[in-house]
């Protein structure tokens, strides 16, 4: 459970779906403007690299998804 400064008290996960599949930027911006969504924590790159490594090798990750995840790790400069 990720709890930076105790702000995230519920189980938390990373949603790695492509944004183009189910992402509506206008709706997202509206939720931010109305404070429905707020940023409570930014994940440091070193931790994100570890999380992406876990996701890449999860049992339900497809080969194509793994390739995309590993490419994202490379762009971030993950070791």
matplotlib code that plots the C-alpha trace (Angstrom):
import matplotlib.pyplot as plt

x = [0.0, 1.5, 1.1, 3.1, 2.7, -0.3, -2.5, -3.4, -5.1, -6.6, -4.9, -3.4, -2.4, -0.9, -3.3, -1.1, -3.8, -3.2, -4.7, -6.3, -8.5, -10.6, -9.2, -11.2, -8.9, -11.8, -13.5, -10.1, -9.4, -13.0, -12.4, -9.2, -10.8, -13.6, -11.1, -12.6, -9.2, -6.1, -2.5, -1.4, 1.9, 4.3, 6.1, 9.9, 11.4, 13.4, 10.2, 8.2, 11.0, 10.6, 6.8, 7.0, 9.4, 6.9, 4.0, 6.1, 6.5, 3.0, 1.2, -1.6, 0.7, 0.7, 3.9, 2.8, 2.2, 5.5, 7.3, 5.5, 6.4, 10.0, 10.2, 8.8, 11.4, 14.1, 12.8, 12.9, 16.5, 15.6, 18.5]
y = [0.0, 3.3, 5.9, 9.0, 11.2, 9.0, 10.5, 7.3, 5.1, 2.6, 0.0, 1.7, 0.5, 1.7, 1.7, 1.2, 1.1, 3.3, 6.7, 6.6, 3.6, 5.2, 8.6, 11.8, 14.7, 17.2, 15.1, 14.6, 18.4, 19.1, 16.7, 18.5, 21.9, 20.8, 19.2, 15.8, 14.6, 15.9, 15.0, 13.6, 12.1, 11.8, 8.5, 8.9, 7.5, 4.8, 3.4, 3.7, 1.7, -1.1, -1.0, -1.2, -4.1, -5.9, -5.2, -6.3, -9.8, -10.2, -13.4, -11.5, -9.2, -10.0, -10.1, -6.9, -5.1, -6.3, -4.8, -1.5, -1.5, -2.3, 0.5, 2.9, 1.7, 2.4, 5.9, 6.6, 5.4, 2.5, 0.1]
z = [0.0, -1.1, 1.6, 0.9, 3.9, 4.9, 2.1, 0.3, 2.8, 0.4, -1.7, -4.8, -8.2, -11.4, -14.4, -17.4, -20.1, -23.2, -22.8, -26.2, -25.2, -22.5, -21.8, -22.3, -21.7, -21.4, -18.7, -16.9, -17.0, -15.7, -12.8, -11.9, -12.2, -9.9, -7.4, -8.0, -8.9, -7.1, -7.3, -3.9, -4.9, -7.8, -8.1, -8.2, -11.4, -9.6, -8.0, -11.3, -13.0, -10.4, -10.8, -14.5, -14.2, -12.1, -14.5, -17.5, -16.0, -14.4, -15.4, -17.2, -19.2, -22.9, -25.0, -26.8, -23.4, -22.1, -25.1, -24.6, -20.9, -21.5, -24.1, -21.6, -19.1, -21.7, -22.3, -18.5, -18.4, -16.1, -15.4]

ax = plt.figure().add_subplot(projection="3d")
ax.plot(x, y, z, "-o")
ax.set_aspect("equal")
plt.show()
